[in-house]
Amino acid sequence: QVQLVESGGGLVQAGGSLRLSCAASGRTFSSAAMGWFRQAPGKEREFVATIRSSGSAYYADSVKGRFTISRDNAKNMVYLQMNSLKPEDTAVYYCAAALGTYSSRSYQRDQVYDYWGQGTQVTVSS
C-alpha cells in the first residue's frame, strides 16, 4: 500500500510560481507511476501530469510548457513545479499513485490510480 501527503498549496498572483510536494510511503513507491490531478469548483477532476518510474513524463495540453513533474525516489517525494500561473489554474490539486503498468495515454485517466492524497488548494489571483 501507498500513503500520500501533499503540501505546498497556497495563494499566488497570476504569473507567479508555486511548487507542490507529495510525500509517499510504502515499499512500492519506486515502481509506481505518480500523477497530479486537479479539480476546480463546478468542474470534473482533470489530469495534469504523470511521471513513470523510469522518469518519463506526460502533461496535459493546458499545462505543457508551464508545469514540470519530477520525482526523487531516494526521498520518496514527487513534485509539481508550476510556473506562469493563471487564474484558471485555481483548483484543489491531488497527487496519486498507480501500481499497475499501462499505456502512456492511460495515465490521463484517474481510474488507473490506486491511491490518492487529501488534496491541497491552489488559488491564483489576478
N, C-alpha and C positions, 0 to 999 in steps of 0.2 A: 504494500500500500504506500501511497504518497500523500503527504500533507503539505499544503501550500499556504504561505503567509505573505500577503502583499503589503507594500509600503511605498511612499513617495508621492502620493497624490496631493493635490492642493489647488490653490488659486494662482493663476498666472495670466499676464496680459497677452493679447494677441501678438504673435511674432516672437514670443519668448520660448524658453526651453524647460523641459522637465524630464527627470529620469525616474522611471518606476522600477522597483525591485521586487523580486519574488524569491523567497527563501523556501527551499524544498527539503523535505526529509524523506528517507526511505532508500533502501539499497538499490531500487530500480531506477533511481533518478538519472544516472549516467546514460542509460539506454533508452530513456523516454524522450519522445518528441514533446516540446513545450510550445505553448501558444498563448497569445494575448487576444482577448475579445473585448468589446465594449458595448454598452447599451445606454442609449440616450432616452430621455422621457418620451413616451408615446411611440417608440420605435422598437423593432426587434433587435436582439443581440446580433452583432455583426463581427465578422472576422477582421483582425488587424494584422497579425503577423505570426509566423511559426518558425521554429528552428529545430532541425533534426539533430539526432545525437552526433552525426558526422559534422555538424556545423552549417549545413546547407540551410538557407533561409528563404522564405517566401512571404510576400507582402500583398496586402490589399491595394488596389489601384489608388484608393483615396489617400493613402499614407506613403506610398512608394516615393523615395527620394527625400522624405522628411523624417521618417522614423527608422530606427535601427534596432533590431533584436540581437541579443548576444547571450552567451552563457559561460559560466565558469564552473566546470564540473568539480574542481578541487574544493570550491567553496559552496557547492550545491546552490548556486544562485543563477537566476535568469533576469535579464534587464531589458527594458524598453526605453531607449533614448528617443525623446520626442523633441524635434526642433521645428521652428517656424509654425508654431501652434496657431490654430484658427478657432474661432468661436464654435464652429461645427464639430470640433474635436471634443467638446464638452460631453462627458459621459461617465458612467461607472466602468472602470477597467478591471477585467478579471484575467488572472493567469490560470492556465490549465495544463494538465499532463495527459499525454496519450501513450499508453503502454504498447499498443499494437503497432504494426507496420502497414502503412497504406501508401497509395499513390500520392504524389505531391499535392495534387489538387484536392484530394480528400481532406487534407488538414484545414481547409477553409470551412469545413462543416463542424459545428460544435458537437455533433453526435459521436464523433470518433474520440473525444476526450473523456477520460475516466475519472479524473479528479479536478476539482476547482477550488480556487481561493475564495475569500469572502468578498473581494472587490474593494477598490479604492477610488474615491471620487476625484475626477479631474475637471476643473472648471476654468474655461478660457474666456476672459472678459475682453470687450472691445475698448 
